[in-house]
């Protein structure tokens, strides 16, 4: 499946304070703030996705 062009356009923008944090294991995790600014679900099952089914 081709990559969503919206993801590429958004990825070109710089990260802002509060957009992510690192877990104790060293993973970078995007916050709900980041996802809301992006404006759509990418379908990757992100931990803080405000659009995921609960």
Secondary structure, DSSP 8 states (H G I E B T S, - for coil): ----HHHHHHHTS---TTSEEE-TTS-EEE-HHHHHHH-S--SS--TT-TTS--
